[in-house]
């Protein structure tokens, strides 16, 4: 996996990540909830530190919007935010940012 590059932070293995200077690590199968084609794609474009950031943001979004994971629309909404936050398709303009409503309520 030497050609790994995180879509969110844009770093490759061997580069330091931020002030902590931690080495960039790709995600492993143990980091994802279910292993299928979709989650395999997430795993190939997301590093562990960005995944950890998303997990924290995920809790904030679920609580702020009072999402019920039994509702299909709520799961789709959360997946949309994950796609934007982690820049899964490489086209997000708001990579790493919180949704506007969540950001305004947290400040």
N, C-alpha and C positions, 0 to 999 in steps of 0.2 A: 504494500500500500504506500509506496514511496511517492506516488503522484497525488496523494491526498491534499486537498485544499478546502478549508472550511468556507462555506458561502457567506456566513455571517461576519466573521472577523477577518476573513481573507488571508489568514496565515497558513503556512505549510509546516510540517514537522521540522524541528530544529530551530525555528524562530521562537524567541521569547514572547510570552503573551502578557502584555501590560506591565503594570508596576510590580506584580508578584514575580515576574520572570519565570513562570512555570512553563515547562515544555508542553507543546501542543500534542494532544493524543487524540487519535480518531476514536469514535464510539465503538463499542463492541456489542455483541449479541446480548450480553447481560444488561446493557443499558436501555434496551427498548422493550416495550410492553408485549408486543406480538411480532413474530418474525414472518413477514410476507413481503411481497414486492414493494409495497408502499413504504414500509418501515425500513426495508433494505436501502431504498433510495435516501431516506432521511439519514440513515447511518453513514452513507457514503459521502454526504456533503456537510456534516455537522461534527464539530469537535466536542469533547466531553465538557469543557468549560462553558461553551455556548449552550449545550444541552442543559446543564445545571442552571444557567440563567433562565432558560425557557421554563424549566420546572417551577422556579420561583414565580415567574410571571404568570404561568398557567393558574396557579392558586389564586393570585390577585384577580385575574380575569373571571374565573369561576365565581369568586365571592362577590366581586363588584356587579356583575351582570346577573347574579343569582342563577347561574346555569344549572340545569338539571340534566345530568348525563344520560338519563333515560329518554330524553327528547331528542329525536333525530336532528331537528333544526339547531338545537344547542350544541350538539356534537359537531355539526358542520361549521357553526360559528367559531368554535374553539379551534378547529382544524384550520380555518381561514387565518385566524390570528397567528397560529403556529407557523403557517406557510410564510406569512409576512415577516414575522419576528426572526425566523431562522433563514429567510431568503432561500427557500428550498428550490425555487425554479430559477434563481439568479437574476430576477427582474424587479425585485421589490425596491421601492424608493424609500421605504420606511424601515429598513432592516435594523433590528435591535431596538426600535422605539416601542414605547407602550402605546396602546390605542389611545386616541385623544381623550376620550371620556374617562378612561382609567387614570391617565396622567393628571388631568385637572382635578380629579377627586382625591388623588394622593398628595397633592401639594397644598 
